Each structure stands twice: as C-alpha cells, then as structure tokens.
Amino acid sequence: MSDLARFLPLSHRSADDAAAAPSDRRGQIATVVALAASALDGAPFDRRRAFVDEAGLSGDDDGASLAELAGRIARGRRRSVRELTAVARAYLRLPSDRRPLPFDIAGAIALAASTSAPFARRAAIAGHTVRATDAGWTFGRGPEISASADEIVAFLTGVSDSPPRRSPVS
C-alpha cells in the first residue's frame, strides 16, 4: 500500500510544488496581463483601467503599471481557471493588433469554458471534436469543427458569436 501512495495527488510534494500545480493559474494570468501591458502601451489610462476592471483585477490594482501588476500576480495568491478566463476575456476584447494568447493558456481556458459556458455555446460544440488550427490541441468527440485558438476561446467566453466550423470537404 505504501508504494501506491506515491501516485496519489499531493503525496511527497514540497510547498514549492504546490505553486506549479495545474489548479494554480497565477503564472498564466500574469502572462496574459503582461501581454495586455504590451498591447496597451501608450493607451490612455482609462483604457488600461477598463481592462483591469473587466479582468476582475481591480482589487489587485493600486495604479501601478500592468507590467508591475503582472509581477505581483505571479508572486501573489493562488488563482483559479475562472480568474484566468476573466482576464483572457478582457484581453480578447482589446484591439485586434494584440498578440494571440499562448496556446497552452488558450487550451486551458477553452477546455474549462466548454463545461461552464452558457448552454447555447456548449450546445454549439457538443458532439464535436474541437480543434485549434494553430495550436495543436483538440478536445471532445465527434465530427471535427475548427478555428484558431483565440477564436475558440472568444466564442466560448462570449467575446465573439462565431463558433468553430467544420472544415470544407475538398
């Protein structure tokens, strides 16, 4: 029985390992906030403020730059995928000249949102394999529908009303 214990969650982990646990999304949130910092570089303060409010980070903000806020988030308390989704939603609403979300972050959000999105959005992808054309990840079962990772996340989080589509048959 003691051999089996090493495969159980949280067995033989140090406190530092807990920060790297998949349920802790503070590093990913910090990455998205840093991307927003570069996208909002030179933007008026009210646009930055709107991003912080929409991302649900108002409680963490004391007027510091977004780069400083990202650093504080990375070193701060544990964060959930729900918080990551809110930050990504706010990021995807920035002007279209922003950089795409990192593929691992987009995949985590898409997978979580596929189970928590409003019914109509879940129904649009139900019974399909959802494939990110630019990221190399898929989830689900059934006929394949595809879009870019950002387009999938934007649809599932309510930023866009364009669902992934079946690829045309050649």
Secondary structure by P-SEA (a helix, b strand, c coil): ccccccccccccccaaaaaacccccaaaaaaaaaaaaaaaccccaaaaaaaaaaaccccccccccaaaaaaaaaacccccaaaaaaaaaaaaacccccccccaaaaaaaaaaaaacccaaaaaaacccccccccccbbbbbccbbbccaaaaaaaaaccccccccccccc
